[in-house]
Amino acid sequence: MEANNEDAPQHARFWQEQARRYDRAVRLLNRRFDEMARAVASSVQGCGEVLEVAAGTGLVSQRLAPKVGRLVATDTSTEMLKILEGRLNAGSHSNVEIRIADAQALAFDDQTFDAVVMANLLHLLPEPALALREARRVLRPGGVLCAPTFCHGEHLLAHGVSRVLAMVGFPVVTRFSGDSFGRLFKQEGLRVQERQRFPGVLPLCFIVARRDLRAPASPRQA
Ligand SMILES: C[S@@+](CC[C@H](N)C(=O)[O-])C[C@H]1O[C@@H](n2cnc3c(N)ncnc32)[C@H](O)[C@@H]1O
């Protein structure tokens, strides 16, 4: 699968247009989606400052907000964020800041957050390593990165469904298997601490990784 930055406007349009259909569709693609969202919240429970990138409609954010000190929920799609805002207001969560942000170029200082959550994004990016590098940069040493991701290459059924989705415009770039997904974190100097798998039509591979306490800002500086 090839995708480059020329596809970016088309991909951005897709999320703007699909925002209202997203919640229903995602739960059909994996019936354990809500269980996964609860597992994300448990993995960062008690953290003070938490950044969520690609927060979408807030299905994960609503679980995170009650478990952390402060949540900065971000996405590139204003339509997605409108739904997220409505959902979090309905839940009376007052510790959430909502911002537009591109996961590949985060406008936050180095070492700002105790945890970063990046759910269901890495398979959509032309350069997933870039988003991991950005997450690692804004994490404090010892900070936690939680990144559950749909693995479209995990089994034959997932691959077939993914091809059909691509035909109707779904912007998948990388069809990860659980193994290729795990390798991405190691290559970027993140220590994988926990792995889980939530089976489904499209399986969710769940990774919790940590930025090492004494690691340099970028693995390339080592
Ligand atoms: C599959 S949805 C995941 C939403 C949410 N995290 C969840 O798991 O329900 C992907 C989201 O990524 C956002 N997105 C796509 N490219 C992005 C980028 N470069 N930076 C930040 N968000 C992006 C889309 O707008 C969309 O809301």
The ligand as an SDF file (V2000), in Angstrom:
LIG
                    3D

 27 29  0  0  0  0  0  0  0  0999 V2000
  -10.0280    5.4250   13.2580 C   0  0  0  0  0  0  0  0  0  0  0  0
  -10.3130    7.0370   13.9100 S   0  0  0  0  0  0  0  0  0  0  0  0
   -9.8310    6.7630   15.6250 C   0  0  0  0  0  0  0  0  0  0  0  0
  -10.5720    7.6540   16.5810 C   0  0  0  0  0  0  0  0  0  0  0  0
  -10.4150    7.2800   18.0640 C   0  0  0  0  0  0  0  0  0  0  0  0
   -9.0360    7.3120   18.4920 N   0  0  0  0  0  0  0  0  0  0  0  0
  -10.9830    5.9150   18.3020 C   0  0  0  0  0  0  0  0  0  0  0  0
  -10.2280    4.9580   18.5160 O   0  0  0  0  0  0  0  0  0  0  0  0
  -12.2270    5.7980   18.2650 O   0  0  0  0  0  0  0  0  0  0  0  0
   -8.9220    7.9020   13.2660 C   0  0  0  0  0  0  0  0  0  0  0  0
   -8.8720    9.3670   13.6790 C   0  0  0  0  0  0  0  0  0  0  0  0
   -7.5850    9.8700   13.3130 O   0  0  0  0  0  0  0  0  0  0  0  0
   -7.7190   11.2110   12.9160 C   0  0  0  0  0  0  0  0  0  0  0  0
   -6.5080   11.5410   12.1460 N   0  0  0  0  0  0  0  0  0  0  0  0
   -6.1920   11.1670   10.8920 C   0  0  0  0  0  0  0  0  0  0  0  0
   -4.9640   11.6480   10.5790 N   0  0  0  0  0  0  0  0  0  0  0  0
   -4.5170   12.3130   11.6680 C   0  0  0  0  0  0  0  0  0  0  0  0
   -3.2940   13.0150   11.9870 C   0  0  0  0  0  0  0  0  0  0  0  0
   -2.3090   13.1170   11.0930 N   0  0  0  0  0  0  0  0  0  0  0  0
   -3.1760   13.5700   13.1960 N   0  0  0  0  0  0  0  0  0  0  0  0
   -4.1710   13.4760   14.1140 C   0  0  0  0  0  0  0  0  0  0  0  0
   -5.3370   12.8350   13.8850 N   0  0  0  0  0  0  0  0  0  0  0  0
   -5.4980   12.2560   12.6790 C   0  0  0  0  0  0  0  0  0  0  0  0
   -9.0210   11.2100   12.1210 C   0  0  0  0  0  0  0  0  0  0  0  0
   -9.5560   12.5110   12.0020 O   0  0  0  0  0  0  0  0  0  0  0  0
   -9.8840   10.2780   12.9760 C   0  0  0  0  0  0  0  0  0  0  0  0
  -10.5930   11.0010   13.9530 O   0  0  0  0  0  0  0  0  0  0  0  0
  1  2  1  0
  2  3  1  0
  2 10  1  0
  3  4  1  0
  4  5  1  0
  5  6  1  0
  5  7  1  0
  7  8  2  0
  7  9  1  0
 10 11  1  0
 11 12  1  0
 11 26  1  0
 12 13  1  0
 13 14  1  0
 13 24  1  0
 14 15  1  0
 14 23  1  0
 15 16  2  0
 16 17  1  0
 17 18  1  0
 17 23  2  0
 18 19  1  0
 18 20  2  0
 20 21  1  0
 21 22  2  0
 22 23  1  0
 24 25  1  0
 24 26  1  0
 26 27  1  0
M  CHG  2   2   1   9  -1
M  END
$$$$
